[in-house]
Amino acid sequence: MSSSAAAVSEFSNPNLEPLFSSEQIQARVSEMGAEIARDYAGQRPLLVGVLKGAYIFLSDLVRATDLRLGVEFMAISSYGAAMRSSGEVRIVKDLDVPVDGRDILIVEDIVDTGLTLSFLIGSLHQRGARTVRLAALLDKFERREREVRIDYCGFQIPDAFVVGYGLDFDERYRNLPYIAVIKDPSLKD
């Protein structure tokens, strides 16, 4: 890594084109939290955050949802260090509680092909979940291969590789407070 590349901050990287500001994200997450609280009034849903990308979104969404709820995490992999899904879905970390008879709200950072979410939704239904809904921060609808219903959607985005606000590229950029498009993924810094 050259000294000039080392001096480029993750927050001001010229290879990143901002897509949604921190303020835009927070406003939309607040709206989604209000929608969820209204729709689940009188219930105690279990929010299942999909690691690692959704952890920041889940954290903000939980605080924006005025409702008694539970939180669990799963880790599901279909990317590795690649920029496109491999199509092979595997559970890396499973839930620590049973879901039989529970109302489940999956909290995901991004839905693109739908393969991972289709797998996860089917798995939770097979385990006896009463209902399974989906809250996704981003919907990359152009890449959809499997139909997946997004009950609470933050933003629709074009077919571009995005990072920030929990989303990464090979474990980089998760800490950005905004969401950005990587202009040229071949550039090494």
Sequence and secondary structure as in RCSB ss.txt:
>XXXX:A:sequence
MSSSAAAVSEFSNPNLEPLFSSEQIQARVSEMGAEIARDYAGQRPLLVGVLKGAYIFLSDLVRATDLRLGVEFMA
ISSYGAAMRSSGEVRIVKDLDVPVDGRDILIVEDIVDTGLTLSFLIGSLHQRGARTVRLAALLDKFERREREVRI
DYCGFQIPDAFVVGYGLDFDERYRNLPYIAVIKDPSLKD
>XXXX:A:secstr
  HHHHTS GGG TTEEEEE HHHHHHHHHHHHHHHHHHTTT   EEEEEETTTHHHHHHHHHH  S  EEEEEE
EES TT SS  S  EEEE  SS  TT EEEEEEEEESSSHHHHHHHHHHHHTT SEEEEEEEEE GGG SS    
SEEEEE  S  EEBTTB BTTBSTT SSEEEES TT   
